[in-house]
Amino acid sequence: MMSRPFNRMPADRVGENNPSIWVELGALASENNAVNLGQGFPDGPAPKFVTDQLKKISKHPELTSAHQYTSGHGHPKLVNELSKWYSYLYQQQVNPKTNSLVTVGAYHALYYSFHAWINKGEEVIIIEPAFDCYGPQIKLAGGVPVSIVMNFPDGGTDASQFTVDFEKMESSITEKTKMIVINNPHNPTGKLFNRMELLKIADIAQKYDLIVVADEVYEFHCWGVNKMIRFASLPGMWNRTISIGSAGKVFSITGWKLGWAIGPDHLLAPLKAIHQKCTYACSTPTQLAVAMAFEKEWETFYFKPHKSYLGGYLPEELENKKKKLQKMLVKAGFSPILPQAGYFMLANYSNNNAGFKSSEETDELDDYSFTKWLCTEKKLAVIPFTAFFSKNEDKLKNTSFVRFCFFKKDKTLIDAKKIMKNLSK
Ligand SMILES: Cc1ncc(COP(=O)(O)O)c(C=O)c1O
């Protein structure tokens, strides 16, 4: 029998299937063997006190609680640690049995949040520039992302100068609006929202009965005087906030892909209902190792934070690396926007005389052309800023910036410095 040609289309909800910026530029970076300041992950050794926990677990193959399916919403030891840490950080009792859900990275927790709460046609406010999975995930759930673009002054030099127009935010709310997504500390700008800004968002959420998804994956990545205010700790906000965290970011082990959603029972129960049908439980040894790392870190973090990994080593390391990148960017003629937190820095490349010429013959955005040119010709990988905007008109206003990740080992930063030194040659 002649085989019949396959002629079926994927489900409409899948939408377009173009490779994401991470796939496309990741491939270009490895093809060109480029120094990679693009994607956001540390390329140095993972913290030994964290990997040691996995080593301890692997020495005990007989332990069922370490190697077999664990409790669906999270390994008992991990949910206990999350409860202890977040009860302290939010100043709010976080119940280990009901107030957390462990997921495959923060991505997965975000995906569940939209799928569990957003019906077809319901609107979700996103503050742009924004981490690029929010919009597509909301659309997959049938929702409509509504973007509020932050203002930034021409010639601005500090991430705190990115500001939200709260009147505009309020006027974009309709009877279909159900949720606001905030990302603090913010990727890609490095902005750390201050109390006044967060209270404004809290007021709006209260006034219009909105759910807040607080993506706080960089919550421990604040240095110096910059203090993280967790949204769920604001008056009245625990009850309407799903907070999203990531072990990958907390312990600088992004490849472990473990995250969580924390919130009141009424907000998390629908996420758990989906999780039970779709994933059931996440990897047990990884959860246990993360729980043990949290346990090991706790006392020092609580009593002598500056001596701990999360309260001392990590922020100091980041501040140090931020300064190094800032210096080399300025020397190379870029104009950086100084981040307050996180591990990214934006920089305007348009005055650096690196030899890049934008072409009139292509309709590609300039920052994309610059990024590709920098990667293929100069062997340095970065991310174009316009990838973080959804509307063409907003992309067109923001083509002069690229995003650098500075959480890289010294060797990578030195290699990047050499490239930057020679850029105009
Ligand atoms: C703002 C933000 N949210 C979520 C994630 C995803 O985190 P995870 O790797 O835990 O899925 C990232 C990763 O870069 C991020 O920058």
The ligand as a Tripos MOL2 file, in Angstrom:
@<TRIPOS>MOLECULE
LIG
   16    16     1     0     0
SMALL
NO_CHARGES

@<TRIPOS>ATOM
      1 C1         13.0260   37.2380   34.8150 C.3       1 LIG1
      2 C2         13.1870   35.7690   34.6490 C.ar      1 LIG1
      3 N1         12.1820   34.9540   35.0200 N.ar      1 LIG1
      4 C3         12.2800   33.6210   34.9000 C.ar      1 LIG1
      5 C4         13.4180   33.0310   34.3790 C.ar      1 LIG1
      6 C5         13.4760   31.5390   34.2320 C.3       1 LIG1
      7 O1         14.0940   30.9260   35.3240 O.3       1 LIG1
      8 P1         14.3490   29.3550   35.3580 P.3       1 LIG1
      9 O2         15.6490   29.0930   34.6920 O.co2     1 LIG1
     10 O3         14.3350   28.9920   36.8050 O.co2     1 LIG1
     11 O4         13.1990   28.7080   34.6210 O.co2     1 LIG1
     12 C6         14.4870   33.8360   33.9680 C.ar      1 LIG1
     13 C7         15.6910   33.2380   33.3530 C.2       1 LIG1
     14 O5         16.5320   33.8840   32.7800 O.2       1 LIG1
     15 C8         14.3660   35.2430   34.1050 C.ar      1 LIG1
     16 O6         15.3620   36.0730   33.7290 O.3       1 LIG1
@<TRIPOS>BOND
     1     1     2 1
     2     2     3 ar
     3     2    15 ar
     4     3     4 ar
     5     4     5 ar
     6     5     6 1
     7     5    12 ar
     8     6     7 1
     9     7     8 1
    10     8     9 2
    11     8    10 1
    12     8    11 1
    13    12    13 1
    14    12    15 ar
    15    13    14 2
    16    15    16 1
@<TRIPOS>SUBSTRUCTURE
     1 LIG1         1 GROUP 0 **** ****
